[in-house]
Every structure is written in structure tokens, then in C-alpha cells.
Amino acid sequence: MSKKQITGQAMGHNGIINYEVDVQDNKIEDLKILKHSETSGIFNQVIDKLKENIITEQSFNVDTISGATVMTQALLKSADQAVTDAGVDVQPVPKKKAPKTQNLRTDVLIIGGGEAGLVAGCRALTMGQKVILVEKNGYLGGATILNGSNVVGTGSDVAAQIFDNNHDTPEMLAQDVARESLETNYPALTDLMVHNIGPAIDFISKFADLHYQKAQTQTPEHSINRQIELPSASSYEFIQKVSKAFAAAGGQIMLDTRVEKLMLDNDKKLRGVIAAQKDQTVNIKAHSVVLAAGGHGANQKMRGTESEGIDYYGPMTSTGDAYQFNGDLDLQTHDLGWYKLYPHGVEVEPGVAKLTTYASKQATDMGAIYVNSKGDRIVNESNVYTTFRNAILKQADKVAYLVMDERTWKKVYDLLILHDFTPEEIKSFFENKGKRPVFVKGSLESAAEQAGIAVDELVQTVKNYQGYVQDGHDHDFGRDPKYLHQFEGETFYIIEQRDRFATTLGGYSVDADNLQLVTTKDAPVANYFGAGEIIGGANGHDSMPSMMNTWGISSGYVAGAAASENAQRQATAGDDEANIVAIVGTNASKSYNRKLLYAMKELFETQVNFEICEIKDLPLFNEDDMDQEPAVVKELAAKIEAADGVVFGVPEYDHSIPAALKSAIEWLSCAEHPFKDKPVMIVGTSLGIQGTVRAQMNLRQILDSPGVDAKVMPGNEFMLPQAGNKFDENDHLNDDGSEHFLKQCFGHFLEGLELASKKTVMN
């Protein structure tokens, strides 16, 4: 028994990842992460999935995780090399060959695995719907995963217990939203948000066993204490618990699944989506679809002038994909150039920031001041965030500096560690003098010089401020005396503060009653609903703290209910897609005609319900057995009877159809008569150059005979010659001309079905 513990290092997105690979008898047993600097909410999800793939496949040559490609690729490459250098010869387990196309059906489909999508999915599950959630990344959380868990609890039983009935009302919250956004909010959406966040918080708390408590930071934008958060203060706790509850209740989560196209019928009604995974296409049909795909902050081409020079701290996967796959719909958008700008951020790499909101607020509560590079104070440090934001934007370099004493720094440090920074990262900031971000300490003069701030001016500013504290009155900005505190000691800390954004505030327009997406002509799009960041307007041009999460949870709650009610109506009304039964015309286990029918299923499953039926289990027809009709015959007859049309895939044996198919039709024209007036399409393929032409003629004669009376649709025959060269290794047609002709023939067949249906209705 040979056991090895192989350690190594990989360079992740944010820094070094230390790991250990446990190997027993040349077999990978475990991958342990010893230390890392990655965003925990993302890393914890990604590493579990990566480890599972490595152990299952016994190889480091596995797929990287979407949304964390840099980190997972570096880890895989490093671990592979470390194991090789240790002399370990791991034998990979052959991958199971996945089908090229997967066809799924559900009642409600959710696009996006952030908080809005997850809440919508949970609500739909509790309303009795089957739910599938697709997420393009290899992890859940979207932009939410980088935020705190803070949200408002207005109108909830949860908040009533936390705040002991503080008399908060939806109307008060709506007034705060309107005031802070300078009346730029969309009142109808704001109304939907403020009246639904209470029920939504109570719902998701019970569903996912969430235990909210009073948020440690109650920001001044809110006129009353109403902000709540989870014990960890992290949104990862929300995502982790809600997704676990969603799956436990029967919801299906599909990661690494990128929506690329919508399934639309001729009337532009949404029927589902076509999505791509690494090794296959997934077609998902649904009665209702909820779009919760997030914003477009990381898409440089979609950004407006308002974001120029502002650091981005959101996920780099917020690329606005929905604006591409929704291209076939004339959807109405609004205010795509609106961004939620925060003043509390540090630039960790060019153009990219991390938030310091909680730490910065703590600092100012303890008396820290904001100055510019000239050493002058720029703002009332205890004012609302919008005032900070605007003050920083007015600076020539769009940078401010937070000056504090060591007493304050210790509290700030703890909150930075709690919210996505690591000790190693902060240490490196102090060591990298002269580089961004600015983190310096020392005497006031020394710290100012290191930060590039005018020394004499800053010394005078601090002296003046100390005097204001002693007087109990801020002569510069009128800061509330309770936040005026003397700087203690001789050591000062200075950290930069930059405006930054993660979320977009504009997006698609919706019907404010049920969040149904609308076209540029204000017409609702059938079966399509929206939630979360991609549906902007409720918070206007400037969202208050806690209100992005508030919108995500409340809109998900409403959209999930609306989608469920719509799905129920669709189910009650019945499926209006054509139901096609395709019959494999042979009992042989290997058949090119069977391949042809399965190729048709993959091509046309997005348009119709395409069920392939076999005849290999039907016994040879014997008129003596008429009184004891086999159950398999009755079952096939019932499917044909219920179908809107039938497709035969017919081989050619001795210039005719196979005996097994003839026997099956005899059962279905004597004991049963399901083909009467049933529209039929005939297809066939053979190794020769005639493509079953004689067998198709023979089958047409049989289907036209008394007792069968099928309606073979004229002009739709499809014959594929030289079958041995027309299918690839995945049994797809590899001849573009043949595929185009097949689509044309099947299109004509569907048109014939529609005409036949209309005639039946008229008669």
C-alpha cells in the first residue's frame, strides 16, 4: 500500500493557492485546499465540483469551471505537474460518452442562479410546479455572491420580531427610495418591491431556514432602522442555504449551462430555450420562463459614459448575455446607462475594485475623516453614501483617502477580513509602497508622504479637526457631534477610497403587475417574466444600501408566483405543440433508419413533441390472436391515435418494407384503426443510392389500403442515400444539404398538419 501526500502551489485569481493531493496506490483520493485568497463564496462552490471531477475521472485533464477559469486552470495544471514530479502514475478513468443533445421539459424554467433566480424557483416549487434552473457559471450566486446579506425586512414577521414593531411601513420605505433616488424610481415597480419584500423575507426564511438578525450597520439613507442580515453577514450563506433547500424540494440546478437561443413559435410565444454545455446542447421546453440573468457591468461595449473612470467590482461574467439571446424579440429596455455607484472601494487591480462599505462606515462612526490628495477634507463623513460618491467624483483623480488612528484601524481590519479580504492580501497592500491600492501607516507626516498627499495641508486639516472635536462642532461640514472623536496616539493609517460599481440599475421593461417582459410596443411577451438586476427601475438611478438585495428577493418572489400561475394555465389549456409519433420500421438492433429518426428528434424537438416508438416487441401478426390483442399493440395504437402526425422511418428489404413493419401495420389495421385520416410522413435511408425509394412506394400503398386509411402527405418524402457516409460519430447528419432538405420536408409536413387541423375545426 503506497500513500503519498503531495503539496503544491498555484497562482489563483487573487493570489497563491496552497493545496495537497492525497494519492493511494496511484489513485487520487482527495484534493485539499490548505490556503487561498479567492472569493470564498465562489471558491467554496468551485473547488467541491473540481475535486469531484478530478476524483471521478482520476485525472487533472478535466474541464475548468465556467466563471472561475483562471483559478481552476492554474490549479489543475499545477497539481498535474506536482503529481507527475512525485513519480505517481495515475490511470484516467474513461469518460462516459454523453449524448450530443439533451431534451428536457419543465413547468417553470429559471435563467440565472443569483438570489432573484433562486427565490423565484423556490416560490414556483411551493406552488406545485416542476422547476429547472440554469446558470452559465460553474457556481451559483451571480453578483449577489460578492455582496453582504443585508436587506430590509419591511412588513415581515421576521423584522417585527427583530425591531420589536418599529412601525416601519411599505409607504415609508417607498418614500425613502424616491427621496434618495431623486424621484428617478419607477413608482409602480417600487410599489411592487416595498409591498412584497415582507412576505418574501418571511417565505424564504421559512423555506430555507434562514435566521435574520439586526444588521450591524444601519445606514442613514433609511429613515428608520429596518436593515437585517444573516449571522455570517455574507450572501454566500443565503445562496448556500437557499440552493440546498431548492434542490431538496425537487428543483433541478444545471450549472455550466449557457442559454444561447430562445425557442419561439410563429406567434413569438416563448416555448423554452436552447442552451450550451461544454459537451452537449440542452433543449429545455417550459410553460413559463423567468429571466434572472443579472446585469451587464462587465461588458465594456455596453457601458455608458457614466461608468468611465469608475472601478468595477462585480463578477467578470456579468456580460449581459441576455441582450444577445433575446435578440429575436423586440424587447423594451430602459436606462441601460444607470449604475449603482458606491464610494467605498479599493482598486485591487487596474479597473477592478473590492468593496469596503462596512469597514469604511465603521471607520467614520469612530471619527475617521475623508481627504483628497491636497490634504483637504471633502465631505461630512457621516452623511449618506450618495454625498460621498459625488464628493469623490468631483476630485480630479476621483480618489479620496480615509484617515484614521490605530484604534479605528483594528476595527476596520476585522471588517475587511469578514468581507472578502485576506490577511495576506492586506499585508501585501502595505508592502507594495507606491502602488495601488494605497494602504499606508506611520506618523501622520510619514503616512501622508507615502500616500502622495500634501503633507503640511493634511497636518493642518487634522489639527483643525481635532479642534472641532474639542469644540463639539464641525465648522467645515456640520458633522453630527456623536461622530466627532479625537484621534488617539501617534500612528495613523490611510487607505484609498474610490467610487466603484458592480450592478446596473437599468434593464428590460416589464408589466409592473406581474413582471412580464414587454416589447417596444408595450405588448406582453407570452410566458416570459423577469426578476432581479436585469429588470431595473424600482430603485431608480441610485439604490440605497440593502436595496439591491431587497429588489432581488422581492422581484424573484413575485416573478416565481406569476410564472407558476401562467404555467398552470398553460397546463390546464393543454399543450398546443404538435405531437409526432415516429415509428422505427424495423426490429433490427442496428439500423440507419433508427439513427435517422433520432437525428430528426434532435433537429425538431424544439418545434414539436417527437416520440420515437419501436416495433421490435410486437409479436408476429396472427389473426387467430385477435381476441387476445397484446398490450404492446394497444399501447402503440393509443399513442398513434393521440398523435397529430406520424413519421415512418422505413428500411428497404427486397424492394419492399420489412416483414416486421408489415406485421405491425396489420395489427394496427385489424385489431385497431389508429391511422384513419392520420397525417403521415415517410422517410428512409439506405446504403445504396436510392434511399429506400421502392420501400417508400410500397409503404404508401399499404397505408392507403382499406382498414389503414392513413393520409400520407404528398411531397414530403425524404430519401437519404449512402447512409454509411451521412452520420458522424454522434449519429448526427453530417451532410448540410441533406439536413437542409430534411428540414424543408418536415416544415412542409408541419404546415400540412396545421391545415388539416384547421379543416377539422371548421368541419
C-alpha positions in Angstrom: 0.0 0.0 0.0 1.6 3.3 -1.1 0.2 6.5 0.2 1.5 10.0 -0.7 0.5 13.5 0.3 1.7 15.8 -2.4 1.7 19.6 -1.7 2.0 22.4 -4.2 1.1 26.0 -5.0 -1.0 27.5 -7.8 -1.5 31.2 -8.7 -5.2 31.9 -8.5 -7.1 35.0 -9.5 -6.4 36.8 -6.2 -3.2 35.1 -5.0 -1.4 31.9 -4.1 -3.4 28.7 -3.5 -1.7 26.1 -1.4 -3.1 22.6 -1.8 -2.5 18.9 -1.1 -3.2 16.0 -3.3 -3.7 12.6 -1.4 -2.7 9.6 -3.5 -3.1 5.9 -2.6 -1.7 3.2 -4.9 -1.5 5.6 -7.8 -5.1 6.6 -7.3 -6.2 10.2 -6.4 -8.1 10.0 -3.1 -8.5 13.7 -2.3 -7.7 17.3 -3.1 -7.4 19.5 -0.1 -7.0 23.3 -0.1 -4.7 24.4 2.6 -4.8 28.2 2.0 -6.2 30.6 -0.6 -7.1 34.2 -1.2 -10.0 33.7 -3.6 -13.6 35.0 -3.0 -14.8 32.4 -0.6 -18.4 32.3 -1.8 -17.3 31.4 -5.3 -14.2 29.3 -4.3 -16.1 27.0 -1.9 -18.5 26.0 -4.6 -16.0 25.7 -7.4 -13.4 23.6 -5.5 -16.0 21.0 -4.5 -17.1 20.5 -8.1 -13.5 20.5 -9.4 -12.4 17.9 -6.7 -15.4 15.7 -7.6 -14.4 15.7 -11.3 -10.8 15.0 -10.6 -11.5 12.0 -8.4 -14.2 10.6 -10.7 -12.1 10.9 -13.8 -8.8 10.2 -12.0 -7.2 12.9 -14.0 -6.3 16.6 -13.9 -7.3 16.9 -17.5 -10.8 17.8 -16.6 -12.9 20.8 -17.7 -12.3 24.2 -16.0 -15.2 25.7 -14.2 -17.0 28.5 -16.0 -16.7 31.8 -14.2 -13.5 30.7 -12.5 -11.5 29.6 -15.4 -8.2 31.3 -14.4 -8.2 29.9 -11.0 -9.3 26.3 -11.9 -6.9 26.1 -14.9 -3.9 27.2 -12.7 -4.8 24.7 -10.0 -5.3 21.8 -12.5 -2.0 22.5 -14.3 0.0 22.9 -11.1 -1.5 19.7 -9.4 -0.9 17.7 -12.5 2.7 18.7 -12.6 3.2 18.1 -8.8 1.8 14.6 -9.0 4.0 13.8 -12.0 7.1 15.1 -10.3 6.3 12.9 -7.3 6.5 9.9 -9.6 2.9 9.0 -9.4 1.3 7.3 -12.4 -2.4 7.9 -12.2 -4.5 6.0 -14.7 -7.5 8.1 -16.0 -11.0 6.6 -15.9 -12.5 6.7 -19.4 -15.2 9.4 -19.7 -18.7 8.2 -20.3 -19.8 9.4 -23.7 -22.6 12.0 -23.2 -25.4 12.4 -25.7 -24.8 15.3 -28.0 -28.2 16.7 -27.3 -30.4 16.5 -24.2 -34.1 17.3 -24.4 -35.8 18.3 -21.2 -39.3 19.6 -20.2 -40.4 21.5 -17.2 -43.2 23.8 -15.9 -41.0 26.7 -15.0 -37.5 27.5 -16.2 -35.3 29.9 -14.4 -32.4 31.6 -16.2 -29.8 32.7 -13.7 -28.7 31.3 -10.3 -28.4 34.5 -8.2 -30.7 35.4 -5.4 -33.6 36.5 -7.7 -33.5 33.3 -9.7 -33.2 31.1 -6.6 -36.1 32.8 -4.8 -38.3 32.6 -8.0 -37.5 28.9 -8.3 -38.3 28.2 -4.6 -41.6 30.1 -4.9 -42.6 28.1 -8.0 -41.7 24.8 -6.3 -44.1 25.6 -3.4 -46.8 26.4 -5.9 -46.6 22.8 -7.3 -44.5 23.4 -10.4 -41.6 21.4 -11.7 -38.6 23.8 -11.9 -35.3 23.7 -13.7 -32.7 26.5 -13.0 -29.9 27.0 -15.5 -26.7 29.0 -14.6 -23.9 29.8 -17.1 -21.3 29.8 -14.4 -20.0 26.7 -12.6 -21.3 28.2 -9.3 -24.4 29.9 -8.0 -24.7 33.4 -6.7 -24.2 35.8 -9.6 -23.4 39.4 -8.5 -25.1 38.5 -5.1 -22.2 36.3 -4.1 -19.9 39.4 -3.8 -22.3 41.4 -1.6 -23.3 41.2 2.0 -26.6 39.6 3.0 -28.1 42.9 4.2 -31.7 43.5 3.1 -34.7 45.3 4.5 -37.4 43.4 6.3 -40.2 46.0 6.0 -43.6 44.3 6.5 -42.2 41.0 7.6 -42.9 39.0 10.7 -39.1 38.5 10.8 -38.4 42.2 11.1 -41.3 42.7 13.6 -39.5 40.4 16.0 -36.1 41.9 15.4 -37.1 45.5 15.8 -39.9 45.0 18.2 -42.5 46.5 15.9 -40.7 49.7 14.9 -43.7 50.9 13.0 -41.9 50.7 9.6 -44.3 50.6 6.6 -44.0 49.9 2.9 -45.1 53.5 2.3 -42.2 54.8 4.4 -39.8 52.6 2.5 -41.1 53.9 -0.8 -40.7 57.5 0.3 -37.1 56.8 1.2 -36.4 55.2 -2.2 -38.0 58.1 -4.0 -36.1 60.7 -1.9 -32.7 59.0 -2.2 -33.0 58.4 -6.0 -34.1 62.0 -6.5 -37.5 60.7 -7.8 -35.9 58.7 -10.6 -37.5 55.5 -9.5 -40.4 53.8 -11.3 -43.2 54.2 -8.8 -45.2 51.1 -9.9 -42.1 48.9 -9.5 -41.2 50.5 -6.3 -44.7 49.8 -5.0 -44.3 46.1 -6.0 -41.0 45.9 -4.2 -42.0 47.5 -0.9 -45.2 45.6 -0.6 -43.7 42.2 -1.4 -40.4 42.3 0.4 -42.1 41.5 3.8 -43.9 38.4 2.5 -40.8 37.4 0.5 -38.5 37.6 3.6 -41.0 35.5 5.6 -41.3 33.0 2.8 -37.6 32.4 2.1 -36.7 32.5 5.8 -39.1 29.6 6.4 -38.3 27.7 3.2 -34.5 27.8 3.6 -34.3 28.0 7.4 -32.7 31.5 7.4 -32.2 33.3 10.7 -32.0 37.0 10.1 -30.8 39.4 12.7 -30.4 43.2 13.0 -27.7 44.3 10.6 -24.7 45.7 12.4 -24.7 48.7 10.0 -27.9 50.8 9.9 -27.2 53.4 7.2 -28.5 56.9 7.3 -30.3 56.7 4.0 -33.0 54.8 5.7 -35.3 56.9 7.8 -35.8 54.1 10.3 -33.8 51.0 11.5 -35.0 48.3 9.1 -31.9 46.6 7.7 -31.4 42.9 8.6 -28.7 40.4 7.7 -27.7 36.8 8.2 -25.4 35.8 11.1 -22.4 35.4 8.8 -23.2 38.8 7.1 -22.3 37.0 3.9 -24.6 36.4 0.9 -22.8 33.1 0.5 -24.8 31.8 3.5 -28.0 32.9 1.6 -27.0 31.3 -1.7 -25.8 28.1 0.0 -28.9 27.5 2.2 -31.5 28.6 -0.4 -29.9 26.4 -3.2 -29.8 23.4 -0.9 -33.4 23.9 0.1 -34.4 24.3 -3.6 -32.7 21.0 -4.5 -34.2 19.2 -1.5 -37.7 20.3 -2.6 -37.2 18.8 -6.1 -35.7 21.7 -8.0 -33.1 20.8 -10.7 -30.0 23.0 -10.9 -27.9 22.9 -14.1 -24.5 24.7 -13.9 -22.2 25.5 -16.8 -25.3 25.8 -18.9 -25.3 28.9 -21.1 -28.6 30.0 -22.8 -27.8 30.8 -26.4 -31.2 31.0 -28.1 -34.9 31.1 -27.4 -37.5 28.7 -28.7 -40.2 30.8 -30.2 -43.2 29.7 -32.2 -44.6 31.5 -35.2 -46.5 33.9 -32.9 -43.3 34.8 -31.0 -44.6 32.9 -27.9 -41.7 31.7 -25.8 -41.6 27.9 -25.6 -38.2 27.3 -24.0 -34.5 27.8 -24.6 -31.6 26.2 -26.3 -28.5 26.1 -24.0 -24.9 25.0 -24.4 -22.8 23.0 -22.1 -19.2 22.0 -22.7 -20.0 18.8 -24.4 -23.6 19.0 -25.5 -26.7 21.1 -26.4 -29.6 21.2 -24.0 -33.1 21.9 -25.3 -35.4 22.8 -22.5 -39.1 23.3 -23.1 -41.1 25.2 -20.4 -44.6 26.6 -19.9 -43.0 29.7 -18.3 -39.5 31.2 -18.2 -38.1 33.6 -15.6 -35.2 35.8 -16.8 -32.9 36.5 -13.8 -29.7 36.6 -15.7 -28.1 39.6 -14.0 -26.6 42.8 -15.3 -24.1 43.9 -17.9 -21.5 45.7 -15.8 -18.5 43.7 -17.1 -19.4 44.3 -20.7 -17.2 47.2 -21.8 -19.2 47.6 -25.1 -22.5 48.1 -23.3 -21.2 50.6 -20.7 -22.3 54.2 -21.0 -20.3 57.3 -20.3 -21.4 57.4 -16.7 -19.1 54.5 -15.8 -16.0 55.9 -17.4 -13.1 56.0 -14.9 -15.1 54.1 -12.3 -13.7 50.8 -11.0 -15.8 47.7 -11.5 -16.0 45.3 -8.6 -18.7 42.9 -9.8 -18.3 39.4 -11.3 -16.5 39.5 -14.7 -19.2 37.2 -16.0 -21.9 39.9 -15.8 -21.6 40.4 -19.6 -25.3 41.0 -20.5 -25.7 37.7 -22.4 -29.5 38.1 -22.3 -29.3 41.1 -24.7 -27.9 38.7 -27.3 -30.1 35.6 -26.9 -33.2 37.8 -26.6 -32.3 39.3 -30.0 -35.2 37.7 -31.8 -37.7 39.5 -29.5 -38.3 43.2 -29.8 -38.0 43.7 -26.0 -38.2 47.1 -24.5 -35.3 48.4 -22.4 -34.7 51.4 -20.3 -31.8 53.3 -18.7 -29.1 50.9 -19.6 -26.5 53.5 -18.7 -27.5 53.6 -15.0 -25.1 52.1 -12.5 -25.1 51.7 -8.7 -22.0 53.7 -7.7 -20.6 53.3 -4.2 -17.9 55.4 -2.6 -16.3 52.7 -0.6 -13.8 50.7 -2.7 -10.1 50.0 -3.2 -8.6 49.2 -6.5 -7.0 45.7 -6.3 -6.1 45.6 -10.0 -6.4 48.1 -12.8 -10.1 49.0 -13.3 -11.2 46.4 -10.7 -12.2 47.1 -7.1 -13.2 45.4 -3.9 -15.8 46.9 -1.6 -15.0 48.3 1.8 -18.5 49.5 2.7 -18.8 48.0 6.2 -15.3 48.8 7.2 -15.5 52.4 5.9 -18.7 53.0 7.7 -17.2 51.7 10.9 -14.2 54.0 10.5 -16.3 57.1 10.1 -18.5 56.2 13.0 -15.3 56.2 15.1 -14.2 59.6 13.8 -12.2 58.9 10.6 -12.1 61.7 8.0 -12.1 61.8 4.2 -9.4 63.9 2.5 -8.2 64.5 -1.1 -4.7 64.5 -2.4 -4.4 68.1 -1.4 -4.9 67.1 2.2 -8.3 68.8 2.5 -11.5 67.3 3.9 -14.1 66.8 1.2 -17.3 65.8 2.9 -19.3 65.3 6.0 -18.1 61.8 6.8 -21.3 60.8 8.5 -23.6 61.8 5.6 -25.3 59.4 3.2 -23.4 57.4 0.6 -24.6 59.5 -2.3 -22.9 62.5 -0.8 -19.6 60.6 -0.5 -19.9 59.3 -4.1 -20.5 62.8 -5.5 -17.6 64.3 -3.4 -15.2 61.7 -4.7 -16.3 62.2 -8.3 -15.5 65.9 -8.0 -11.9 65.2 -7.3 -9.6 65.4 -10.3 -8.2 61.9 -9.8 -11.6 60.5 -8.5 -9.8 59.2 -5.4 -10.3 60.1 -1.7 -8.3 58.9 1.4 -9.7 57.7 4.7 -7.5 58.9 7.6 -7.8 57.1 10.9 -5.9 56.2 14.1 -4.7 52.8 15.1 -7.7 52.2 17.4 -10.0 52.6 14.5 -7.8 50.6 12.1 -8.1 47.5 14.3 -12.0 47.5 13.9 -11.6 48.3 10.1 -9.2 45.4 9.7 -11.6 42.9 11.3 -14.4 44.0 9.0 -12.2 43.8 5.9 -11.3 40.2 6.8 -15.0 39.4 7.3 -15.9 40.8 3.9 -13.8 39.2 1.2 -10.2 40.4 2.1 -7.5 38.1 3.4 -4.7 38.9 5.9 -2.1 38.2 3.2 -3.8 40.5 0.8 -3.9 43.4 3.2 -0.3 42.8 4.2 0.7 43.0 0.5 -1.1 46.3 0.1 1.0 47.8 2.9 4.2 46.3 1.5 3.7 47.5 -2.1 4.5 51.1 -1.5 3.9 53.5 -4.3 1.4 51.1 -6.0 -2.4 50.8 -5.9 -4.3 50.3 -3.7 -2.9 52.9 -1.2 -2.6 51.3 2.3 0.0 53.1 4.4 0.7 53.6 8.1 3.1 55.6 10.2 3.3 59.1 11.7 0.8 61.5 10.1 3.6 63.1 8.1 5.1 59.8 7.0 1.7 58.3 6.1 0.8 61.4 4.1 4.0 61.3 2.2 3.6 57.6 1.4 0.1 58.2 0.2 1.1 61.1 -2.0 -1.0 63.6 0.0 0.2 67.1 0.6 1.9 66.7 4.0 1.6 70.2 5.5 -2.0 70.6 4.4 -3.0 67.2 5.9 -1.3 68.1 9.2 -3.3 71.3 9.3 -6.5 69.6 8.4 -6.1 67.1 11.2 -5.2 69.8 13.7 -8.3 71.7 12.7 -10.5 68.6 13.0 -9.1 67.9 16.5 -10.1 71.4 17.5 -13.7 70.8 16.1 -13.9 67.7 18.2 -12.9 69.6 21.3 -15.4 72.3 20.5 -18.2 69.7 19.8 -18.9 71.5 16.5 -17.7 70.7 12.9 -17.1 74.1 11.4 -16.4 72.7 7.9 -19.3 70.4 7.3 -21.5 70.3 10.3 -20.9 66.7 11.1 -23.0 65.2 13.9 -21.2 65.6 17.2 -21.7 62.0 18.1 -19.3 61.0 15.3 -16.6 63.6 16.3 -13.8 61.6 18.1 -10.3 62.6 18.9 -7.5 60.8 17.0 -5.6 58.7 19.6 -1.8 58.0 19.5 0.9 58.9 17.0 0.3 56.2 14.4 -2.1 56.9 11.6 -3.5 54.7 8.8 -4.5 56.0 5.4 -6.4 53.8 2.8 -7.7 54.9 -0.5 -11.4 55.2 -1.3 -12.7 55.0 -4.9 -16.1 55.1 -6.4 -16.9 51.7 -7.8 -19.8 49.8 -9.2 -20.9 46.2 -9.6 -24.6 46.4 -10.6 -26.5 48.0 -13.3 -29.8 49.8 -12.5 -31.5 49.8 -15.9 -32.6 46.9 -18.0 -35.6 45.3 -19.5 -39.1 46.8 -19.1 -41.9 44.8 -17.6 -45.5 44.9 -16.7 -45.4 46.1 -13.1 -48.3 43.9 -12.1 -46.6 40.5 -12.8 -43.1 41.3 -14.1 -43.9 40.0 -17.5 -41.5 41.3 -20.2 -42.9 43.6 -22.8 -42.0 44.6 -26.3 -41.2 48.1 -27.6 -44.9 48.3 -28.4 -45.8 47.6 -24.7 -47.2 44.2 -25.7 -46.5 41.4 -23.1 -44.3 38.5 -24.3 -46.2 35.3 -23.7 -44.7 33.0 -21.0 -41.7 35.3 -20.2 -41.1 37.0 -16.9 -38.2 38.9 -15.3 -36.6 39.4 -11.9 -33.5 40.9 -10.3 -30.9 43.2 -11.7 -31.8 42.7 -15.3 -35.2 44.3 -14.6 -34.3 47.8 -13.3 -36.3 50.8 -12.2 -37.6 50.0 -8.7 -34.7 51.8 -7.0 -34.2 54.5 -9.6 -30.9 55.9 -10.5 -29.4 55.4 -7.1 -30.2 52.4 -5.0 -29.9 52.8 -1.2 -27.8 50.3 0.8 -29.5 47.0 1.2 -32.0 47.7 -1.7 -30.3 45.7 -4.4 -30.8 42.6 -2.3 -34.3 43.8 -1.5 -35.2 44.1 -5.2 -33.7 40.7 -6.0 -35.6 38.8 -3.3 -38.9 40.6 -3.7 -38.9 40.5 -7.6 -37.9 36.8 -7.5 -40.8 36.2 -5.2 -43.3 37.9 -7.5 -41.9 36.5 -10.7 -41.9 33.0 -9.4 -45.6 33.2 -8.5 -46.5 34.8 -11.8 -44.6 32.2 -13.8 -46.3 29.4 -11.8 -49.8 30.8 -12.3 -49.0 31.1 -16.1 -47.6 27.6 -16.2 -50.7 26.2 -14.5 -52.9 28.0 -17.1 -50.9 26.5 -19.9 -51.1 23.0 -18.4 -54.9 23.4 -18.0 -55.4 24.7 -21.5 -53.3 21.8 -22.9 -50.1 21.7 -25.0 -50.6 23.3 -28.4 -47.4 21.9 -29.9 -47.8 19.2 -32.4 -47.4 15.6 -31.1 -45.4 13.5 -33.5 -45.1 9.7 -33.2 -42.1 8.3 -35.1 -42.1 4.6 -35.8 -38.8 2.7 -36.4 -39.8 0.5 -39.3 -37.6 -2.5 -38.3 -36.9 -4.9 -35.4 -33.2 -5.0 -36.1 -31.0 -3.7 -33.2 -28.8 -1.8 -35.6 -30.5 0.4 -38.2 -29.5 3.6 -40.0 -33.3 4.4 -40.2 -33.4 4.4 -36.4 -30.4 6.8 -36.5 -32.3 9.0 -39.0 -35.3 9.3 -36.7 -33.2 10.2 -33.7 -31.4 12.8 -35.8 -34.9 14.2 -36.6 -35.8 14.2 -32.9 -32.7 16.3 -32.1 -33.4 18.7 -35.1 -37.1 19.1 -34.4 -37.7 18.6 -30.7 -37.7 22.3 -30.2 -40.6 22.6 -32.6 -42.8 19.6 -31.7 -43.1 16.8 -29.3 -41.3 14.0 -31.1 -41.6 10.5 -29.6 -39.8 7.5 -31.2 -41.6 4.2 -30.9 -40.2 0.7 -31.6 -42.0 -2.3 -33.1 -39.4 -4.9 -32.0 -41.5 -6.0 -29.1 -44.7 -6.6 -31.2 -45.4 -10.3 -31.9 -45.9 -11.5 -35.4 -49.5 -10.8 -36.5 -51.8 -13.7 -36.3 -55.5 -13.3 -36.9 -56.2 -16.2 -34.5 -55.0 -13.9 -31.7 -57.4 -11.1 -32.5 -59.4 -11.8 -29.3 -56.2 -11.6 -27.2 -54.7 -8.4 -28.6 -51.3 -7.9 -27.0 -50.9 -4.9 -24.6 -48.0 -3.6 -26.6 -50.2 -3.2 -29.6 -52.9 -1.4 -27.6 -50.2 0.9 -26.2 -48.8 1.8 -29.6 -52.2 2.2 -31.1 -53.2 4.7 -28.3 -50.0 6.8 -29.0 -50.8 6.9 -32.7 -54.4 7.8 -32.0 -53.4 10.7 -29.8 -50.7 12.0 -32.2 -51.2 14.9 -34.6 -49.0 13.1 -37.1 -46.9 10.0 -37.7 -43.4 9.7 -39.2 -42.2 6.3 -40.5 -38.5 5.6 -40.8 -38.6 2.7 -43.3 -35.7 0.5 -44.4 -35.9 -1.4 -47.7 -35.7 -5.2 -47.8 -36.0 -6.9 -51.2 -37.6 -3.8 -52.8 -40.2 -3.8 -50.0 -40.7 -2.9 -46.4 -39.5 -5.2 -43.6 -41.9 -8.0 -42.6 -41.8 -6.7 -39.0 -43.3 -3.4 -40.1 -45.9 -5.1 -42.3 -46.9 -7.2 -39.3 -47.1 -4.2 -37.1 -49.4 -2.3 -39.6 -51.6 -5.5 -39.8 -52.1 -5.3 -36.0 -52.9 -1.6 -36.3 -55.4 -2.0 -39.2 -57.2 -5.1 -37.9 -57.4 -5.1 -34.1 -57.0 -1.3 -34.1 -57.5 1.5 -36.6 -55.4 4.5 -35.3 -54.2 5.5 -38.8 -57.5 6.5 -40.2 -57.1 10.0 -41.6 -53.9 10.4 -39.7 -51.3 12.6 -41.4 -48.2 10.6 -42.2 -44.7 11.5 -43.4 -42.3 8.8 -44.8 -38.5 9.0 -44.5 -35.9 6.4 -45.2 -32.2 5.8 -45.7 -30.1 3.1 -47.2 -26.5 2.2 -48.0 -27.3 2.4 -51.7 -28.0 5.4 -53.9 -31.8 5.2 -54.0 -32.5 5.8 -50.3 -35.5 3.3 -49.9 -37.5 4.7 -52.8 -39.2 1.3 -53.5 -39.9 0.6 -49.8 -41.5 4.1 -49.5 -43.7 3.4 -52.5 -44.7 0.1 -51.1 -45.4 1.6 -47.7 -47.5 4.3 -49.3 -49.7 1.7 -51.0 -50.2 -0.2 -47.7 -51.1 3.0 -45.7 -53.6 3.8 -48.4 -55.4 0.5 -48.2 -58.8 0.0 -46.6 -58.6 -0.5 -42.9 -55.5 1.6 -42.7 -56.7 4.8 -44.4 -53.8 6.9 -43.5 -53.4 10.4 -45.0 -49.8 10.3 -46.5 -49.0 13.9 -47.0 -47.8 14.5 -50.6 -44.4 16.0 -51.4 -42.8 15.3 -48.0 -40.9 12.1 -48.8 -37.3 12.2 -47.7 -34.8 9.6 -49.0 -31.2 9.6 -47.8 -28.8 7.6 -50.0 -25.4 6.3 -48.9 -26.2 6.2 -45.2 -22.8 4.9 -44.2 -21.3 8.4 -45.0 -24.1 10.6 -43.8 -23.8 10.2 -40.0 -21.0 11.4 -37.7 -19.7 9.6 -34.6 -22.5 11.1 -32.6 -25.1 9.9 -35.1 -25.9 13.4 -36.3 -26.4 14.1 -40.0 -23.1 15.5 -41.3 -24.3 16.5 -44.8 -25.6 20.1 -44.8 -27.5 19.6 -48.0 -29.4 16.6 -46.7 -30.1 18.3 -43.4 -31.4 21.4 -45.2 -33.7 19.2 -47.4 -35.0 17.3 -44.4 -35.8 20.5 -42.6 -37.7 21.7 -45.7 -39.7 18.4 -45.9 -40.5 18.4 -42.3 -41.6 22.0 -42.4 -44.0 21.2 -45.2 -45.3 18.3 -43.2 -46.0 20.6 -40.2 -47.7 23.1 -42.5 -49.9 20.2 -43.7 -50.7 19.3 -40.1 -51.8 22.9 -39.4 -54.0 23.0 -42.4 -55.5 19.6 -41.5 -56.2 20.8 -38.0 -57.9 24.0 -39.3 -60.2 21.9 -41.6 -61.1 19.6 -38.7 -62.1 22.6 -36.6 -64.1 24.1 -39.4 -65.9 20.8 -40.0 
